[in-house]
Every structure is written in C-alpha cells, then in structure tokens.
Amino acid sequence: MLRNSYAHSGVPLLAVQGRIDDTVLSAPRHAGAICILIVSASLLIGSTTFDSLDQHSVESAPVSDPTYYLHRTFPQIPFPVPFGLRMNTTAPPVAQTETSLSLNKGTNYYWYSDLLIPGCAAAGTWTFYLWADTPTAQSTLDVHVDLTNSGGTNVRAIGNFIGKTITALTPTSYTITVPGSGLGIQNGDRIRLTLTPEGGGTNDSHMTLIYDGYGSETLGAETRLSTAVSFSNCSLNLRVRNSSLTDSIAGAYVYVNSSISKTNATGWTSWTALGGFVQVSVQYFGYLVNGTFTIALDSNKTIDIRANIYDVTVTTRPANQQGILQTANVTAYNSTTYTPSNMIATGITGSNGRVTLKDVPAGVLFFTSYARSDYSVLISQISQNITANGQSVTLVASQNAGNTTIPWDVYIVASLTLGGASTLNRNTWRRRKN
C-alpha cells in the first residue's frame, strides 16, 4: 500500500499555488519501442491511501481575562442608550485624583465597555471591586452585568447580585461576587455594568461611589469590574471536503491564523480557546486549495470547507494517438521529482485507456504513465494546470504502445534486467499482410 509521506512529516511545505518543487531529478528510465504491454506483476489500483490520523485539537495561546476600570468619561461612540459612562481595560493614570458619584435610591447608573469583537465565554465568576460609603448606618446596592449591542439595546443578562449591604461611613473597599452565565459576543457588542441603590437605614437617599483615580482608593485596588471568564473561549471544528462535497479529505493542512493542524482520516480538525475574527486557509500536497477566508467566532462553530480538490480523468494513448493504452500505471505528482513522497494519486487504465484519479488539488500537477507496476519504465509525462472537477488529461506515450487498433502484428520477446536498471529488449515488428 502506498502511503502519503506527509503523514510522517513534522513540518508542512510552504503554502504556494502551483508547483512546489522546481528541481528536476532523474526520472525513471523511458521505455524503448514498446508495442504491447505485458505486465505479470500485481498493480496498484485506485487513489493514494493515507495513514489513519487522530483528530488534532489545537488550543490557542491563553488570553488574559479582562478587567474593566470605571471612568468619568463618555462611552466610545456610538453613544448607547440609556446614557452611561465609559469603562475600559485601561487603569486610571497613577497621578489622577479620584472622583465620586452620589447614587440615589431607585435610580440606575450605567457604565459601558468599548465595542467588543466576537467571542465566547463559559459560565464563570465576575467580581465588582467597589470603593463606597454611605451617610447613614447602611445602604443596599444591586449589581447587574449584561451584554448589549453598540446602541445599548438587545440586552442579554450575564449575571446579577441583589442586595449588597454598604455600612461604611468613610470610603471603604467592598468585593461583590456576581455568578455569570455563558455568553456569545457578537461584533460591536458591549459589556454593561448597572448599579442600582436600594437605600436603607433612617436616611436612605443615597450612597457614594469613589472611582477613576486615587486618594481613598489605592493603586491596583481601584473600583473595577473583573472576570475570570476569558472571551476567547470558542471552539472551531473544520472538515475539509472536495469540490463536489462527496469526499472528506485526510492529510490536509489547515491554517487558522498562525496555527496549523492536519485533518484526520475523516477530514476533521479542531481548535479551542479562540475568539474574534480568524483567518482560515487549506493546503493540500503543497497547494493552496482555497482562498483565505474569515470566520467571526461569536459562538462555537462547525464548518465544512469546500476546497478546490477535484477528480480528473486521464487517457493514455500511443505516440500516433490512434489507439489507447490499457493497464498503464498512471500517477499524479506535485513535483517533477517522481518519488513516493511526492505522489498524490495513482491508478490503472481500464479497457478504454482511461482512469479517474480522485481528489487531486487544483494547480499545476505532473502526470506520468508507466509500463510497469514498480514505476521503473516511464512511457509518458505531462504537466497540466488543474482548474475544474472532471477535467481531462491526455498522456501520449513516447513510442507506439499498448492494445491499440493500429494495423500491426506486434511481438514482445522478453523483459531483462541489465546492470540493475530495468529495460526491455528490442521489439520485432512485422507489417500485416493484406
């Protein structure tokens, strides 16, 4: 059984369209004046087979969990509704003096993150670190964390905490833990923090929030919203298929951004810990078989890739092209170096002199035909740019050969091996008598 050598290669070839190796090495010896092919050895039939591969799951580099610092500035445009202030991942300048905001009972106060790129997050804990005081014995604060679109609508709840009691009469640090559900982030979404004071005590008119600087607050312990939930938590499952979507392609290299994975025996490969926009391309036997395309990961996704991988029909003919060659060994390579490591597909011509080679990549391929199953007698070769499914390729032998309809009685005497090289002796031809 022939095996694709790439299954054992640790590093894939550089992705290029067309031929990947312009080095011309000595090809197998050409046949002499062959008139009929008598092959007693067993021949390889069908397309190249591949090693059975385990599915590869690639985990991207971890992304630090975001912390949003509350600021006194306006949100990134477009301004969301209801009105709110801005929070982003930039801490207040070290020399900046804190500010305060009086929160009145029963009123909602909003902070919006900058616009987000697509992503996923599993359920996890959000933490609101708060500096606050109250003019009375106690006040009560509700905390909500939501996901909205850029304009502040399409609200999707992440988590909430109801009823944190604030009892300090001077600025004091509080920690409020908010259990959060999983979420899928679409392009342009925002995280929205909502604070709602319930009041409490004998004078429950307000409480005071201290934020966006330093004074009562200490550096590194600012008022902020933090999460242990990374937004780069999407999974991506990709299956490479041929252009007609009838076959799954094993042994293809799939590029997702700068990561590379090889498809398993059923054409699948997968990634985890992804988010945002990713660039995807596919390489097969050194050929780019699709243009680079973009996927927005705002949820876990499973996608079939329709690659430019085709079936081609190869016809073998003698030099005078007045017949066909049966039982010729036809092979497609990705290089003029005709070795097993560069072999894409192989097959044997039938009674009509044709063979279909399945699942070959688009690009300039190198087609050969051999008189023997061990690839030792090369009788024809051609390069052709493959651009469509079902494309035809014709191989013309260097001498009249095969089972043809030309008017000759043909004899072949014997097959010899001289000096370690395979050869055929001189054929004897005789004109047919009328």
C-alpha positions as CSV (number, residue, x, y, z in Angstrom):
1,M,0.0,0.0,0.0
2,L,1.3,3.4,-0.9
3,R,1.2,6.0,1.9
4,N,1.3,9.7,1.8
5,S,4.7,10.7,3.1
6,Y,3.3,13.9,4.6
7,A,1.6,11.8,7.2
8,H,5.1,11.4,8.8
9,S,6.4,14.9,8.2
10,G,6.6,17.2,11.2
11,V,6.7,20.4,9.2
12,P,4.4,21.1,6.2
13,L,5.6,22.6,3.0
14,L,5.2,26.3,2.5
15,A,1.8,27.1,1.0
16,V,2.1,28.0,-2.6
17,Q,-0.2,27.8,-5.6
18,G,1.2,25.6,-8.4
19,R,4.3,23.5,-8.3
20,I,6.2,23.4,-5.1
21,D,9.5,21.9,-6.2
22,D,11.1,23.1,-9.4
23,T,14.1,20.8,-9.0
24,V,14.3,18.3,-11.9
25,L,15.9,15.0,-10.9
26,S,16.4,11.9,-13.0
27,A,13.1,10.4,-13.8
28,P,12.8,6.6,-14.2
29,R,14.2,5.1,-17.4
30,H,12.0,5.6,-20.5
31,A,10.7,2.6,-22.4
32,G,12.1,1.8,-25.8
33,A,9.9,0.8,-28.8
34,I,7.1,-0.8,-26.8
35,C,4.3,-2.3,-28.9
36,I,2.3,-4.2,-26.3
37,L,2.4,-4.1,-22.5
38,I,2.5,-7.5,-20.9
39,V,2.6,-6.9,-17.1
40,S,2.7,-10.0,-14.9
41,A,3.2,-8.3,-11.6
42,S,0.4,-7.1,-9.5
43,L,-0.5,-3.4,-10.0
44,L,-1.7,-0.7,-7.7
45,I,-5.3,0.3,-8.3
46,G,-7.1,3.4,-7.0
47,S,-6.0,6.5,-5.3
48,T,-3.3,7.0,-2.8
49,T,-4.2,5.9,0.7
50,F,-3.3,7.9,3.8
51,D,-2.3,7.0,7.3
52,S,-5.2,6.9,9.8
53,L,-4.8,10.1,11.8
54,D,-6.1,11.0,15.2
55,Q,-8.1,14.2,15.2
56,H,-5.9,17.1,16.2
57,S,-7.3,19.7,18.6
58,V,-5.2,22.9,18.7
59,E,-5.5,25.1,21.7
60,S,-4.6,28.7,21.1
61,A,-2.4,30.7,23.5
62,P,-4.4,31.8,26.5
63,V,-5.8,35.4,26.6
64,S,-5.7,37.3,29.9
65,D,-9.1,37.8,31.5
66,P,-10.4,41.3,31.1
67,T,-10.7,43.9,33.9
68,Y,-12.8,47.0,33.2
69,Y,-12.0,50.2,35.1
70,L,-14.8,52.7,35.7
71,H,-14.1,56.1,34.2
72,R,-15.8,59.5,34.4
73,T,-15.7,59.9,30.6
74,F,-18.3,59.3,27.9
75,P,-18.5,55.9,26.2
76,Q,-17.0,55.1,22.9
77,I,-19.3,56.2,20.1
78,P,-22.0,55.5,19.0
79,F,-23.4,56.6,22.4
80,P,-25.6,53.9,23.9
81,V,-29.0,54.5,25.4
82,P,-29.7,54.7,28.3
83,F,-26.9,57.1,28.9
84,G,-23.9,55.9,30.8
85,L,-20.2,56.4,31.4
86,R,-17.2,54.5,30.0
87,M,-15.3,51.6,31.3
88,N,-12.4,50.0,29.6
89,T,-9.3,48.0,30.3
90,T,-7.0,51.0,30.9
91,A,-6.4,51.8,34.6
92,P,-6.6,55.4,35.7
93,P,-3.3,57.3,35.5
94,V,-1.3,57.0,38.7
95,A,-1.4,60.7,39.4
96,Q,-5.1,61.1,38.8
97,T,-7.3,62.1,41.7
98,E,-10.3,60.0,42.3
99,T,-13.8,61.3,41.8
100,S,-17.1,60.4,43.4
101,L,-20.7,60.0,42.3
102,S,-23.8,60.1,44.6
103,L,-26.1,57.2,43.8
104,N,-29.7,58.0,44.5
105,K,-32.2,55.3,45.7
106,G,-34.1,53.6,42.9
107,T,-32.0,55.1,40.0
108,N,-30.0,53.0,37.6
109,Y,-26.4,54.0,36.8
110,Y,-24.6,52.6,33.8
111,W,-21.1,52.0,32.6
112,Y,-20.4,50.6,29.1
113,S,-17.3,48.9,27.8
114,D,-15.7,49.8,24.5
115,L,-17.0,47.9,21.4
116,L,-16.1,44.2,21.5
117,I,-15.0,41.7,18.9
118,P,-16.7,38.3,18.6
119,G,-16.1,35.8,21.3
120,C,-17.4,33.2,23.6
121,A,-17.4,32.7,27.4
122,A,-18.5,29.9,29.5
123,A,-20.3,30.4,32.8
124,G,-18.0,31.9,35.4
125,T,-17.5,34.4,38.2
126,W,-17.5,38.2,37.7
127,T,-16.2,40.4,40.6
128,F,-17.0,44.0,41.2
129,Y,-14.4,45.7,43.4
130,L,-16.1,48.8,44.9
131,W,-15.0,51.8,46.9
132,A,-18.1,53.4,48.6
133,D,-19.5,54.9,51.7
134,T,-22.9,55.9,52.9
135,P,-24.1,58.8,55.1
136,T,-26.3,56.5,57.1
137,A,-25.9,53.3,59.0
138,Q,-26.4,51.3,55.9
139,S,-27.4,51.3,52.2
140,T,-28.0,48.4,49.8
141,L,-26.6,48.1,46.3
142,D,-27.7,45.8,43.4
143,V,-25.2,44.9,40.7
144,H,-26.1,43.8,37.2
145,V,-23.8,42.7,34.4
146,D,-25.3,42.5,30.9
147,L,-24.3,42.3,27.2
148,T,-25.8,44.8,24.8
149,N,-25.3,45.9,21.3
150,S,-23.4,49.0,20.4
151,G,-26.5,51.2,21.0
152,G,-27.4,49.8,24.4
153,T,-30.3,47.6,23.3
154,N,-30.6,43.8,22.7
155,V,-29.8,43.3,26.4
156,R,-28.7,39.8,27.4
157,A,-28.2,39.1,31.0
158,I,-24.8,37.7,32.1
159,G,-25.4,37.8,35.9
160,N,-26.6,39.8,38.8
161,F,-26.2,40.2,42.6
162,I,-29.1,41.6,44.6
163,G,-28.6,43.4,47.9
164,K,-25.0,44.1,48.9
165,T,-25.1,46.0,52.2
166,I,-22.8,49.1,52.4
167,T,-22.3,50.1,56.0
168,A,-19.1,52.2,56.0
169,L,-19.3,55.9,56.9
170,T,-15.9,56.5,55.2
171,P,-14.7,55.2,51.8
172,T,-14.2,51.5,52.1
173,S,-13.4,48.7,49.7
174,Y,-16.1,46.1,49.1
175,T,-16.0,42.9,46.9
176,I,-19.2,41.8,45.2
177,T,-19.2,38.4,43.5
178,V,-21.6,38.0,40.6
179,P,-22.2,34.5,39.2
180,G,-22.2,34.7,35.4
181,S,-23.8,32.6,32.7
182,G,-22.1,31.8,29.4
183,L,-22.3,34.3,26.6
184,G,-21.6,34.6,22.9
185,I,-20.3,38.0,21.9
186,Q,-21.2,39.5,18.5
187,N,-19.1,42.1,16.7
188,G,-19.8,45.6,18.3
189,D,-21.4,44.3,21.5
190,R,-20.7,45.9,24.9
191,I,-20.5,44.8,28.4
192,R,-22.8,46.9,30.6
193,L,-22.5,47.4,34.3
194,T,-25.6,48.6,36.1
195,L,-25.6,49.8,39.7
196,T,-29.0,50.3,41.5
197,P,-29.0,51.6,45.1
198,E,-32.0,50.3,47.1
199,G,-31.3,52.6,50.0
200,G,-31.7,51.6,53.7
201,G,-31.4,52.9,57.2
202,T,-33.0,56.1,58.6
203,N,-31.8,58.2,55.7
204,D,-31.6,56.1,52.6
205,S,-31.4,58.9,50.0
206,H,-28.0,57.9,48.5
207,M,-24.6,56.2,48.8
208,T,-21.3,57.5,47.3
209,L,-19.2,55.7,44.8
210,I,-15.5,56.6,44.6
211,Y,-13.7,55.7,41.3
212,D,-11.4,56.7,38.4
213,G,-8.3,57.8,40.4
214,Y,-6.5,57.6,43.7
215,G,-7.0,59.1,47.1
216,S,-9.2,56.9,49.2
217,E,-8.6,54.2,46.6
218,T,-5.2,52.5,46.5
219,L,-3.2,51.8,43.3
220,G,-4.1,48.3,42.0
221,A,-7.4,48.2,44.0
222,E,-9.4,50.7,42.1
223,T,-13.2,50.5,41.6
224,R,-13.4,48.0,38.7
225,L,-15.2,45.0,37.2
226,S,-13.2,41.9,36.7
227,T,-13.8,38.4,35.4
228,A,-12.2,35.0,35.4
229,V,-14.0,34.2,32.2
230,S,-11.9,34.6,29.0
231,F,-13.8,35.8,26.0
232,S,-11.5,33.7,23.8
233,N,-13.3,30.5,24.6
234,C,-14.9,29.5,21.3
235,S,-14.3,26.1,19.7
236,L,-13.9,25.7,15.9
237,N,-14.4,22.4,14.2
238,L,-13.5,22.3,10.5
239,R,-13.9,19.5,7.9
240,V,-12.1,19.7,4.6
241,R,-14.1,18.3,1.7
242,N,-13.6,18.1,-2.1
243,S,-15.3,20.5,-4.5
244,S,-18.3,18.2,-5.0
245,L,-18.7,17.7,-1.3
246,T,-18.6,13.9,-1.8
247,D,-15.3,13.1,-0.1
248,S,-13.7,14.2,3.1
249,I,-10.0,14.9,2.7
250,A,-7.5,13.4,5.1
251,G,-4.0,14.8,5.5
252,A,-4.8,18.4,4.5
253,Y,-3.1,21.2,6.5
254,V,-5.5,23.7,7.9
255,Y,-4.2,27.1,8.9
256,V,-6.1,29.2,11.5
257,N,-4.2,32.4,11.9
258,S,-0.7,31.3,12.7
259,S,-1.7,27.8,14.0
260,I,-1.5,24.7,11.8
261,S,-3.3,21.4,12.2
262,K,-3.6,18.3,9.9
263,T,-7.0,16.7,9.2
264,N,-7.6,13.2,10.5
265,A,-8.8,10.2,8.5
266,T,-12.3,11.7,8.3
267,G,-11.2,15.1,7.2
268,W,-11.7,16.8,10.6
269,T,-9.5,19.1,12.7
270,S,-10.5,21.4,15.6
271,W,-9.3,24.4,17.7
272,T,-10.3,25.6,21.1
273,A,-9.7,28.8,23.1
274,L,-10.5,31.1,20.1
275,G,-12.4,34.3,19.7
276,G,-12.7,37.3,17.4
277,F,-12.0,37.1,13.7
278,V,-9.8,34.2,12.5
279,Q,-8.2,33.7,9.0
280,V,-8.5,30.2,7.6
281,S,-6.8,28.6,4.6
282,V,-6.1,25.0,3.5
283,Q,-3.0,23.4,1.9
284,Y,-3.1,20.0,0.3
285,F,0.1,18.4,-1.1
286,G,1.7,21.8,-1.1
287,Y,-1.1,23.6,-2.9
288,L,-3.4,26.2,-1.5
289,V,-6.8,24.7,-2.3
290,N,-9.0,27.6,-1.2
291,G,-8.6,31.3,-0.8
292,T,-8.0,32.6,2.8
293,F,-11.4,33.4,4.3
294,T,-12.5,35.0,7.6
295,I,-14.7,33.4,10.3
296,A,-16.3,35.5,13.1
297,L,-16.3,33.4,16.3
298,D,-19.2,34.6,18.3
299,S,-20.2,31.1,19.1
300,N,-18.8,27.5,18.9
301,K,-18.8,26.7,15.2
302,T,-18.6,23.6,13.0
303,I,-18.0,24.3,9.3
304,D,-17.3,22.3,6.1
305,I,-14.7,23.8,3.9
306,R,-15.4,23.2,0.2
307,A,-11.8,23.0,-1.2
308,N,-10.6,23.2,-4.8
309,I,-9.9,19.4,-4.8
310,Y,-11.1,17.6,-7.9
311,D,-11.4,14.3,-9.7
312,V,-9.6,14.2,-13.1
313,T,-9.9,11.7,-16.0
314,V,-6.6,10.6,-17.6
315,T,-6.5,9.0,-21.0
316,T,-3.3,7.2,-22.2
317,R,-2.5,6.9,-25.9
318,P,0.3,5.7,-28.1
319,A,2.5,8.1,-29.9
320,N,0.4,8.1,-33.1
321,Q,-2.7,8.7,-30.9
322,Q,-4.7,6.2,-32.9
323,G,-5.5,3.9,-30.0
324,I,-5.4,3.7,-26.3
325,L,-3.1,2.0,-23.7
326,Q,-4.7,-0.5,-21.3
327,T,-3.3,-1.4,-17.9
328,A,-0.9,1.6,-17.8
329,N,0.1,2.8,-14.4
330,V,-1.0,6.5,-14.2
331,T,0.3,8.6,-11.4
332,A,0.0,12.3,-10.5
333,Y,2.8,14.1,-8.6
334,N,3.3,17.5,-7.1
335,S,6.8,17.7,-8.4
336,T,9.0,16.5,-11.3
337,T,10.8,14.5,-8.6
338,Y,8.8,11.3,-9.2
339,T,9.2,9.7,-5.8
340,P,6.6,8.2,-3.4
341,S,6.8,11.2,-1.1
342,N,5.6,13.5,-4.0
343,M,2.8,11.1,-5.2
344,I,-0.7,12.5,-5.0
345,A,-2.8,9.7,-6.6
346,T,-2.3,6.7,-8.8
347,G,-4.4,4.2,-10.8
348,I,-4.5,1.7,-13.7
349,T,-6.1,2.4,-17.0
350,G,-9.1,0.2,-18.0
351,S,-10.2,-1.2,-21.3
352,N,-11.0,2.2,-22.6
353,G,-7.5,3.5,-21.7
354,R,-8.8,5.8,-19.0
355,V,-8.5,6.1,-15.3
356,T,-10.1,8.6,-12.8
357,L,-7.7,10.0,-10.2
358,K,-9.8,11.2,-7.3
359,D,-9.2,14.1,-5.0
360,V,-6.2,15.9,-6.5
361,P,-5.5,19.6,-5.7
362,A,-6.0,22.5,-8.1
363,G,-2.8,23.8,-9.6
364,V,-0.1,22.6,-11.9
365,L,0.3,18.8,-11.4
366,F,2.7,16.4,-13.1
367,F,1.1,13.3,-14.7
368,T,3.0,10.2,-15.7
369,S,2.3,6.8,-17.1
370,Y,4.4,3.7,-16.5
371,A,4.6,0.3,-18.3
372,R,5.4,-1.5,-15.0
373,S,3.8,-1.5,-11.6
374,D,7.1,-0.7,-9.9
375,Y,7.3,2.7,-11.7
376,S,10.5,1.7,-13.4
377,V,9.5,2.2,-17.1
378,L,8.3,5.7,-17.7
379,I,6.4,5.9,-21.1
380,S,4.8,9.4,-20.9
381,Q,4.7,12.5,-18.8
382,I,3.0,15.9,-18.9
383,S,2.3,18.9,-16.6
384,Q,-1.2,20.4,-16.6
385,N,-3.0,23.1,-14.7
386,I,-6.0,21.5,-12.9
387,T,-8.8,24.1,-12.5
388,A,-12.1,22.1,-12.6
389,N,-13.8,18.9,-11.4
390,G,-13.9,16.3,-14.2
391,Q,-11.1,17.9,-16.1
392,S,-9.5,15.7,-18.8
393,V,-5.8,14.9,-19.1
394,T,-4.2,13.0,-22.1
395,L,-0.9,11.2,-21.8
396,V,0.8,10.3,-25.1
397,A,3.5,7.6,-24.9
398,S,6.9,8.2,-26.4
399,Q,6.5,5.1,-28.6
400,N,3.6,3.2,-30.0
401,A,2.5,1.1,-27.1
402,G,-0.4,-0.9,-25.7
403,N,-3.5,-2.5,-27.0
404,T,-4.3,-0.3,-30.0
405,T,-6.2,-0.6,-33.2
406,I,-3.3,0.3,-35.5
407,P,-2.6,-2.2,-38.3
408,W,0.5,-4.1,-36.9
409,D,1.1,-7.6,-35.7
410,V,3.2,-6.9,-32.6
411,Y,5.5,-9.2,-30.7
412,I,7.5,-8.6,-27.5
413,V,10.2,-11.1,-26.8
414,A,11.3,-10.7,-23.2
415,S,12.0,-8.4,-20.3
416,L,15.5,-8.2,-19.0
417,T,17.3,-6.5,-16.1
418,L,20.8,-5.3,-17.0
419,G,23.2,-3.6,-14.7
420,G,20.5,-3.0,-12.1
421,A,18.3,-1.0,-14.5
422,S,15.0,-2.2,-15.8
423,T,14.9,-2.4,-19.6
424,L,13.1,-4.1,-22.5
425,N,14.8,-5.8,-25.4
426,R,14.2,-4.7,-29.0
427,N,10.7,-5.4,-30.3
428,T,10.2,-7.2,-33.5
429,W,7.6,-5.6,-35.8
430,R,6.1,-7.1,-38.9
431,R,3.8,-5.5,-41.4
432,R,0.4,-7.1,-41.6
433,K,-0.1,-8.9,-44.9
434,N,-3.2,-7.9,-46.9
